[in-house]
Amino acid sequence: RRNSRGLLNRSAVLGAALADISLLATAHAFVGTAASWLSRLALLCVIGQSGSVPPFALVDRPMAELWHTTKGGALCPPHGAARARSGPRQ
C-alpha cells in the first residue's frame, strides 16, 4: 500500500535488505522464520559462506516443511508418505 502511494523509498529498502543479508552471511548460528523469504535467503547465504549448515532454528515451521510446497502453498507430503497412507497398490 505504501509503495503504491509512493511513500516507500525502494532503493533504501533494497539497500537495507542487502546489508542485512551481507551481515547475516557471516553468522555462526541462525534463528529466523520459514515464512520469511529473507530468512530463507539468509540461511542459504550462511551455508554458502561457511560451507556447512550452521546451528539454526526456524520458529514457525520445521525445516522439512520449508521448501516442499505446492504452487498454491500447501505442504507436499514427504517422499513415500502418500503411498504408505494409501496402502498397497492395486
Order of alpha helices (4+ residues) and beta strands (2+ residues): alpha-beta-alpha-beta-alpha
